[in-house]
Amino acid sequence: MADTETVVSALNRVLGDTYVLYAKTHSYHWNVTGANFSSLHTLFETQYTEMWQSLDDIAERIRALGAYAPTSTRLMAEASAIEETDNDVPSANTMLRNLVADHKIWVQGAEDALEIASDAADAGTEDLLTPLISAHEKMMWMLNSSIGD
C-alpha cells in the first residue's frame, strides 16, 4: 500500500507538470508572433496535442492504481514543479527557452517517478513513463533546435 501511495504521489506530480506544460504550450500557440510564426504555431500545436493525450493516460494510470486523479486545475498546478504562467507574452525565442526549461523539469520529475515505480515493481507505471520521457526529450530537442540567434 505504501509503495502504491508513493507511486500515485509521483504520478500526480507528472500529471500536474504535464497539465501546466500543456496549458503553457497551448497559450504560446495562440500568442506566438514573429518571422517563425507559422512553424512555431504548428510545432506548439503538435506538442500540446500530444500532451493532451498523455494527460488522459497518466490520470487513468492513477485510477488503475486505485486512487483518484486530481479534480481541479488548481490541484494539478499545485502538484506541478513547473511555473504556471507568464505575466506578459514573451518573445518567440523566450517562449522556446521557457518550454525547453519546463521540459527539463518535466523529464526530471518523470525520471524520479520512473525510479519510484521501479522500486515498487510497478511495471505498468514504468511502461507508461518510459515512452513519455522519450517523447518529452524529443519535444525538448525540437524546441531547442528552433531557437533563433
WOQUIJO-V430448 format. One record per residue. PHI is phi in radians with two decimals (999 if undefined). PSI is psi in whole degrees, -180 to 180 (999 if undefined). OMEGA is omega in degrees with one decimal (* if undefined). Layout:
# WOQUIJO-V430448
PHI/PSI/OMEGA ; PHI/PSI/OMEGA
This chain:
# WOQUIJO-V430448
999/-45/-179.6 ; -1.10/-39/177.7 ; -1.07/-44/179.8 ; -1.10/-42/178.4 ; -1.09/-39/178.7 ; -1.17/-42/177.4 ; -1.11/-45/179.6 ; -1.06/-43/178.2 ; -1.04/-44/178.6 ; -1.14/-40/178.1 ; -1.17/-34/175.8 ; -1.07/-38/176.1 ; -1.13/-45/179.6 ; -1.09/-42/178.1 ; -1.10/-46/178.7 ; -1.08/-45/178.1 ; -1.07/-41/179.8 ; -1.13/-42/-178.5 ; -1.12/-46/-179.5 ; -1.14/-43/179.3 ; -1.15/-39/174.7 ; -1.01/-51/-176.9 ; -1.11/-41/179.7 ; -1.15/-44/179.6 ; -1.10/-41/178.8 ; -1.13/-42/177.6 ; -1.08/-42/177.8 ; -1.12/-37/176.2 ; -0.99/-44/-179.5 ; -1.21/-35/-165.9 ; -1.90/-1/-178.6 ; -1.14/143/176.4 ; -2.42/170/174.0 ; 1.99/-176/-174.7 ; -1.06/-30/-178.6 ; -1.76/22/-176.4 ; -0.86/-55/-172.3 ; -1.06/-48/-178.0 ; -1.19/-39/179.4 ; -1.25/-40/177.1 ; -0.98/-45/179.4 ; -1.20/-44/179.0 ; -1.03/-48/179.7 ; -1.07/-41/179.6 ; -1.12/-43/177.9 ; -1.02/-44/-176.7 ; -1.26/-43/-179.1 ; -1.20/-29/176.7 ; -1.14/-43/177.9 ; -1.12/-41/179.0 ; -1.16/-36/179.7 ; -1.01/-44/178.7 ; -1.12/-41/-177.6 ; -1.18/-27/176.0 ; -1.00/-45/-179.7 ; -1.12/-43/-179.9 ; -1.08/-43/-178.8 ; -1.18/-46/-180.0 ; -1.09/-39/179.1 ; -1.20/-30/175.1 ; -1.18/-41/176.2 ; -1.01/-43/178.7 ; -1.15/-40/179.6 ; -1.09/-26/177.8 ; -1.48/3/174.5 ; 1.60/8/179.0 ; -1.90/169/175.5 ; -1.71/141/174.4 ; -1.28/156/177.3 ; -0.93/144/-173.6 ; -1.81/6/178.8 ; -2.64/158/176.0 ; -1.12/-33/178.3 ; -1.06/-46/179.8 ; -1.12/-38/177.8 ; -1.17/-41/178.4 ; -1.13/-37/178.0 ; -1.16/-31/179.4 ; -1.37/-15/-173.5 ; -1.51/147/172.8 ; -1.66/-2/-178.9 ; -1.61/136/176.7 ; -1.08/135/-171.1 ; -1.23/-46/-172.2 ; -2.51/168/169.4 ; -1.76/149/177.5 ; -1.33/-33/178.5 ; -2.19/172/175.4 ; -1.45/116/-178.4 ; -1.36/167/174.1 ; -1.15/164/180.0 ; -1.00/-45/-180.0 ; -1.14/-36/177.1 ; -1.18/-39/174.8 ; -0.98/-48/-179.1 ; -1.07/-46/179.5 ; -1.09/-41/178.6 ; -1.07/-44/-178.5 ; -1.20/-37/175.6 ; -1.05/-47/179.3 ; -1.07/-41/179.9 ; -1.17/-39/176.8 ; -1.15/-34/175.4 ; -1.08/-44/177.1 ; -1.10/-44/179.9 ; -1.04/-49/-177.9 ; -1.06/-42/179.7 ; -1.07/-45/178.1 ; -1.10/-40/179.5 ; -1.23/-38/176.4 ; -1.14/-39/175.0 ; -1.08/-44/179.1 ; -1.13/-37/178.0 ; -1.10/-42/177.7 ; -1.11/-42/178.2 ; -1.10/-44/178.8 ; -1.12/-40/178.4 ; -1.11/-45/178.6 ; -1.08/-30/180.0 ; -1.56/4/-177.0 ; 0.95/42/-179.4 ; -1.78/84/-176.7 ; -1.11/-34/179.7 ; -1.08/-44/178.9 ; -1.23/-38/176.0 ; -1.05/-44/179.8 ; -1.13/-31/176.4 ; -1.24/-47/-171.0 ; -1.31/-36/-174.4 ; -1.00/-51/178.4 ; -1.21/-28/176.7 ; -1.15/-40/177.5 ; -1.08/-46/177.8 ; -1.04/-42/179.8 ; -1.10/-42/179.9 ; -1.24/-34/175.0 ; -1.11/-39/177.0 ; -1.17/-43/177.3 ; -1.03/-44/-179.5 ; -1.07/-44/178.7 ; -1.05/-45/-179.0 ; -1.12/-41/178.2 ; -1.13/-48/-178.8 ; -1.07/-38/179.3 ; -1.24/-17/-178.6 ; -1.59/-9/-178.7 ; -1.19/124/178.6 ; -1.42/172/179.9 ; -1.30/999/*
